[in-house]
Amino acid sequence: MNFKINPIFADETTSILAIIKAFNTSGTIFGNGQRNIIKLFEWNDKTINIKSFKIPNLINKVAYKYFRKSKARRSFEYATVLLEKGIGTPQPIAFLENFNWLGLRDSYYVSEHLVTELTYRELVEIPDYPDNENILRQFTRFSFDLHEKGIEFLDHSPGNTLIKKSTEGKYDFFLVDLNRMEFHDTMTFEMRMKNLCRLTPVKEMVAVMSNEYAKLSGESEQKTFDTLWKYTADFQQQFYRKKRLKKKLKFWKKQ
């Protein structure tokens, strides 16, 4: 077993370990749990969030033991880095990895559970969401700040940014699902635009984001829009091609 706890919670090591070990028999399921299972637990007047990652296949069992950090460990470490850089994410509490002779057996990431009003997804799915454009522009400034700090969030997709209203007209943003991330000294314009291409297929939203990003970056609005829309269209084409392929595979499996 490999276990690490945030020094802030070091005095609570025993209780955190006990909750993780009781994961299968207690807690409240959060989300759909299609790949990974997330459960909520009440702990010391807080609600905490424990993510149990899908048991890896044979190759990854070995890789996560000898060659790569597990998703749980990366989530914990990346959350720590984000907070150090002033980027919002739920407070990391601990991670735990269980190994056997073959490799990684199972792993868990523990963080504080954050209740927010919405995610970026609502801006896509509800065009008339209150204060829509203001939130979108503030989100764009948040993304620009990520890029300026060299943070490439590889899962920068609609459900992975939590949005919380802080004061009148002001919003705070928090990244979740952190296990795929890269850190750079600088990010090129192309890298930045490609990093935003998974967020929305709505051309009007891309136009607003391009307008705001151009103001911050100094690039022309037209170049920003053209580049971001190209990457967005490419991503959407690949996304739906994969969906069609999966449907065909499911159809042939049923035959």
Steps between C-alpha positions, in 0.01 A plus 500: 500500500615852419319777687566872518302766681504877465709634794205725591306186597789296642330465840204330330697222328328220691147623429568560130648153459196351673260677263692385191504141626121519550446639148320193363252477786418862584472849355256652249561451129554825310459511120439212261806289585540367146880480513610612844289497816469816708348496848428775752572460871433723799825562689580754773214734403611481137377307199789324333517344157677165441565386146568130447668459164405222263715189552770524232558240231797265520745730320406802711515299822870447431557849360347672803719299734835540324490768231220756546322674784145380556203724421432538872854615573505737203166650607637569849831642378347711223240645739786602730683670213185681384437647845864607525455684169181668614262290289173382653441132569341314795749462787695171461495284813669169417558220253538128551634227270468127565745268324534125464774284345383592150463876536245764598180343634286804583547868582311787664519880496348695791410869484258745654163497326412833345138595435466752215220653295604366161770364271602627157261239356194702604625794292502269196169326564298800625560790254298746709667406830498813722810720458623260232738729313652648815574150636645393165731801486617443858556132419712607202710721727538204737619282208742772387644508852548121484690536174712791625605277792594220258217269606365278223187336639459210258142431612387860453147390411149624594449300821843555651475863608276574797367856513397676822360848535711691752366856501257690279618449142816312604567126468763256623613199297624162624657221296409136568596165344865595516697189407590619147704818516831634372706794621711721271726802530295663224212398274484594132192661348420175317524296822268745675233490230515122475456479877166683471357304208308237702282744690216589265375435146296823510650752259360801687673387821829449313463856365456645851796302635715604204411866553592484870815291450624736227468798736721320753755343267560782254426274203243622247141400565466358149808278533386384844151412376620331180753285687270406786208423267722280279616294800142487631363376168780240473428374852124477440557306178728251678260475795197409288706265283592307816136497614386356166773235516396399854137467389605274213710284729211465748267406214732226371555365852123453538478297177 
